[in-house]
Amino acid sequence: MIVRMWTCLLALPLLLCAAVGHAAPARGFDVLDYNVALVPDIAGKRVQGTLVMHFRAEQRLHALTLDSGALTIASVQQDGRALPFEQRDSRVHITLAAPLPAGDTSSVRIVYAGAPAFGLEFAPERAEVYTVFSTSQWMPSVDAPDERARLALSVTLPPGLLATGTGRALPTRTLADGRVEHRWELDTPMPGYVYGFAAGRYQHAEQQHGPIALRFLSADRNPAQLQRVFARTGDMLDYFAARAGIPYQGDYAQVLVSSTIGQEMAGLSLMSEDYGQGVLDDPDNIALMAHEAAHQWWGNRVTCASWEHFWLNEGMANFMTAAYLQHAQGEAAYQAQVQGWRTRLEALRAKGADHALVYANWDAPTGDDRAVVYRKGAYVLHLLRGELGEAVFWRGLRDYTRTYDGRSVVSADFQRAMEKAAGRSLQPFFDEWVYTAGAAEG
């Protein structure tokens, strides 16, 4: 997840009130699954949707609060009964029909519409629509990384478009009016910010990589060009799987869309058409696609518990990108990445903008804050690699990924995993580089 998310984070009031070192506070309920039926109006840049959310009460529950962005909620029902609700501060507050005892489950049905300013991108000239951060701009949801749920998603589109989305693709349905309903099911609970889809007047290419079906889509690139752009995808997935100690699960799609700096989703990555042309011009220009592929493990499967620990997603993906470049292109490629991180950190320190990797809050991050998370975060992992040595570092990273697969983590979880691999305390290192701004190198 790159610059588009940065822009949105500046504008969106997220649920980011966790204390340093702790996950987000309990919401009183756990989302089990979302079932979403979406109807985008590409020409009008609008969307209509119906959402059914199943949830379990974690305490005696009187109400629900969901993020709803700029969507307008038309109605909320529980068991066919209309519920009172109020929208304010980009959230919808729903009063249940009766208190729900702890441990019981229920569901609500929400009908909504809107014209998202971000989160759902439209390119009418390409008959294209695709999602970027954040999910609550196109479906009411809990927009926090520690909430994982299954997803059933349908998107109804004009005929003649291709689409790909998060989860296992189901057969399309042609409706009586000729529109086509595209459907996916995400069976493994995932954080909501990695839900999404892309649809357009795409050309496509496919490739089988062992058990993984790879799919490449673009409006501008023909199938032969797509095979060239994404020639390294299978090798990337193999490399990250080996480092994680966990094989990639499911299929993987990569889409070149009208405009984005990069966006990871579950089983899906988006990059821009311009980036695709850049790879055709220079086949070594693969860092962005490696970054998004790395997120399939670090970010999607192992996820920061709150945005204050965002470096565990983005710093890790940046570092693993450099490690892949080292594997694929040699030591000089890796060291070029390291030098870039070091230079950016030195610039942060020169202007007094360095910061601990763990933030007290992430409500309104600056460009410098994002550099800390992405660049300094990767650099600190490089330093830790040097501190521990190859065998210990990679064993610790593998054990960390396996231990927390399908879970949300804070920085102390990563620290404990690396200490276990090292057989010693790493508190001085983490105090200097993670929990405080760190000292200048000699």
N, C-alpha and C positions, 0 to 999 in steps of 0.2 A: 504494500500500500504506500503510494508515494504522494506527490504534491497535492492531488485533488483532495485527499483526506485532510491534509494540512489546512487548506482553505476552509473546508467545512468545519473543522474543529474550532476555528476562530469565530464562526457564526452560530454554532449549534450549542445550546445549553444542555450538555450531556450529564448523565448521572455519574459525576466524577468527584465524589466527596469522601473517598476513602482516605484513611490516615496512612501515613507512610508505613510500609511493612505489613499492611493488612489488606484483605480483600474488601470489596465493596460491602456496605452494610446490608443485612437481610431485608428483602422486600416483602416478606410475609407469605410469598407464594413461589412455586417453582413451575416454570412453563414446561410442559411435557411435549407439546407439538403445536405447530401452526399449520393450518390448511388455508391457503390463499388462492383466490381466483381473481386474476388481474386482467383488466381490459384497457390497454394503453390506446390513446388517440394520438398517433404519431404526428399527424398534421397539426392538430390543435395543441400539442404538447401538454396533454392532460392525461389523467388516469382515473379509472373507477375500480373499486375493488370490494371484495367481500372476504372477511377473515373469520375463521373459527379457531379459537385458541383454547386448548385443553390445559388445565393447570391443577396443581395440588397445593392445598393450603398447608403452610409450614407452621402456622399458628392459627388461632381463631381469627377468621378473616372476614372483614366487613366490606372491604373495598379493594379495587385494583387500580394501580397507576401504570400506564404505558406511555412510552414516547410516541408522539404522533406527528412530529415535524410541523409542516404547514398544511397537512391534510385537514379536511373538514369531515368530521364524523356526522353521518346522517342518522344512525340508529345503533343501539346496542341492545341485545337480547340475551337472556339466560333461560333456557328451557322454554323458548317461545314467548317469554314474558319481557316486555320492554323495561329496560333499566334506566334510571336517571344517570346522567353523566355531565361533566363539565370539562371544557378545554381551556387551558391556560398554560403559558410558559412552555409551549411546544409539547405538552403532554395532555393526555385524556385521563380524567379521574372518574372511575366507574363505581357506583354503589351497588353492591350485590342485592339480590332479592331478599336474602336472609343470611345471617352469619353462617359461614362455612367452618365446621369443626376442623381442627388440625388433623392432617392426614387424609381428609376427604378430597375427592376430585370433582371438578365441574368444568364447564366450558362457557364461553361467551361468543356471540356472533356479532361482528361489527361490520357495518356497511359504511363506506367512505368514498371520498373523491378528492381530487386536488390537482394543482398545476405546480409541481415541485420546481423550485428554483435551482436545486441541486439534488443529488441522490438518485434521480432518474433522468438520464440524459437523452435528448431527442435530436436526431439529425434528419429532418423530413426529406431533404434532397436525396438522401440515401435510403429512405424508408427504414430508418434505423432507430432502435431504442435499446438502451442498456443501462445497467445499474452501476453506481459507484457509491462510496461511503456518503451518507449513511442510510441504512435500511429503513429506519423509521420515516424517511421521506416518501416511501412508497407502500409501506405496510405498518400499521400500528404494532409495536413490539417493545420488548425490553432491550434497549440499545446499550447494553453493557457487556463487556467481554466475558464476565464470569457466568452468564446465563446461557446454558446450552439447551437446545431443543431440536427435535426432528422437524422436518419441513415437507409438506406436500404443496407444490406450486403449479398452478396452471396459468398460462398467458394466452389470451385470445388475440389473434393477429389476422391481418388480411392474408389472402392466399398468395403463394409465391415467395414467401419469406422463409429463410432458414433461421433456426434458433437453437441455442444451447443454454443450459442452466445448471444450477447446483443440484447434484444428486443423480440418481439413476433415471435415464430417459424412459418414459412410457410411450406407448403408441399414441400418435396424434389422433384427434377427432375432427372431422369436418362437420361443421354445423349446417343447419338448414339454409342459412343465408350465405354460405360459401366461406365464411371465416373459418380459421383453423385454430383449434385449441391445442397448444403445446403443453406437455405435462412432464414433471419430474418429481421424484421422491428421494429425499435425503434421509436415509434410515439411521445414520449415525448422528447422535446429537452434536450440534455445532453451534458456536456463538453466532448470533444473528447478523453481525456485521459482515460475515462471509457468505451470506445468502445473496443470490442474484441471478441474472440472466443477460443474454445479449441476443438481439434479433435484427435481421436486416436482409437486404438483397445480396446475400453473400455467395461467393464461390467457396468451395471447400476442398480439402484434401484429407485423407485418412491414412493412418499407418498403425500397424499392430506391433507393439513392443512387448514381447513376452505376453503376459496376461493383460497388459494395459492397452486399451484402444485409445490412440491419440487422434485428435481431431483439430484441424486448423481451419479458421474461417476468416474471410476478408472480402470487402466489396471491391477493392482495387487490385488485389493480387490474384493471379491465376493459380491453379493447383500446383503447377511445377514450381512457381515462385514460392508458394507457401511451404513446399517441401524443403526448399533451400533455406528459407528464413528460420524454420524450426528444426533444422537438421540435427541439432544437439539436444533436443528435448529429452529423448529417451536416455541418453547418457547422463544428463543432469539428474533425472529421477533416480537412476541407478546409484549415482554418487551420493545423493542425499539420503537415500534409503540405507546405504551401507554405513554412513556416518551416524545416522539416527538409530540403527539397529532395528528398524521397523520398515517393512516393505510398503511401497505405495499401495493404497487400496482404491479400487474403482478405476474409472476412466478419467482422461484428462483432456481438456479443451483449451486452446489458446486462440484468442480473437483479436484481430486488428480492427479497432473501432475508429470513429471519426477523430476523437480528441481525448486523450488521457495521458497522464504521466506514468500510469501503471496502477493496476488494481488486482489484488488477489481475492479469490473466492474459493469456496470448497469445490475442488475438482475443476477449477476454471480460472484463467488469468486473462486480463485485458491489457492490451498495449495499443499504441496509436499506429495508424497507417504510416505516418512519417517514420516511426521507429522501424517498422517493417522494411521500408525503403532503405533505412540506414543499415540494416543488417545485410540487405542485398548488396549495398555498396561496399560494406566492410564486414565480412563474415565473422570477424573476431569481436564484433560489437554485441556481445551476448550477455552482458552483465545484468541488464534489466530483466530479461526473461529468466535468468538464473535466480535473481532476487525473488521474483514472484513464485517460481517453482519451490524455492526453499521454504516459503511460507506454508506450503502444504503440510509441513511438519512443525515448523517454529512460527506460530501465529495462529494456525488453524487447529492443529491437533494438540499442541501445548500452547496455551494462550495466557497472556498476562491477565491477572485477576482484576486489575483496574488499570486505567490508562496511566496512572502514576508510575507504573512499572512497564511502560510501553517499550522501553529499551530491550526487554526480553523478547519482544516480537521483532522490532525493526533493527536494532543493533545486531541481533543474532542473524537475521536474514542478510544484512550487509556483510557480516563476517563470513557467513557460509557462501555467499557469492564469491568473495575473494578466495576462499579455500577451493571452490570449484574452478576458478580461473587458474589457480596454482596447479591443479590437477590437469586441466585441459590445455593450458597455454604456457605453463612453466613458471618458475620462481619470479622472473621479472614482472610478470603480470600481477602476481600477488603483492610484491613489494611496491608496485605502483599504486595499488589500492591503499596499502598501509601509509605510504607517504602522503596521499591525499587526505586521509583521516588525521594524520599528525599535523599537517599544515593547517587544516581547519581548526583543530583544537588549539594550536598556537595562536591563531587569529582570535578565537573566542577569549583566550586568556589575556591577550594584549588589550582587548577592549573591556575587560572585566565582566564578560558574559558567560564564563564557564559556570557549570552547575553540577551538582550531584546527579547521577543517573536516575535515582529515585526522587520523584517530585512530591512535594506536599500537596499539590493539586495540578491539574492539567486543564484548567478551565479556559484559558486564553493563551495558548503557547505562541511564542514568537518564532521567527525564522531561526534565531539562535538556539532556542529551546529544541527545535526540531533537529538542528545540527548536532546538539548534544546527544539526543536519543539515537539518531541514525549513525552519525560519524564517530562520535566519542564512544558510543556503545560498542561499535565494531572494534575500535582501537583497543578498548579495555579487554575485550576477548582475545585480541592478538597478544596483548601483554600477558594475560593469564596463560595463554598457550606457551609463551616463553618461560614463564615462572614455573610451570608444571612439567614441561617437556611433552614430546609428542604422545607417548604411550599413555601417560596419566591423563593428559588433557582430553584426548579423544575417548578414552574409556569413561571419564566422568561425563562428557557430553552425551555419550550413548546411553549411559545409565540414567541420566537426568531425563532424556527424551522418553525412554521406555517407562520410567517410573511415573511420569506425569502425562503420559499419552491419554488424551481425552479429558484432561483436567485443566484447571486454571491455577496459575502460580504467581507468587511474589518473588522478589529477589532473594529472600532468605532461603527459599526452596532450591534455587539454583546454587546458592552458596553451599548448602548442606550436601548436595550431590557432588559438587567438586571437592569438598573437604573429604568426603567418604573415599573418593578415588585417590586423593592425595595422601590419605592417612594422617592428616594433620590439620590444624586450624589455619584457615585462610582469612581470619578476621582482620589482621593488619592490611592485607591487600584490599579487601572489600571496604574497609573503613576509608582507605585512601582514595579508591577509584570509583566506588559505587555509591556509598552513603554520604560522602562529602565531595567537594569539587575536585579534590586531588591536588597534589603538589607538582610544580614544574619539574620536568626531567633535567637532570644535570648533563 
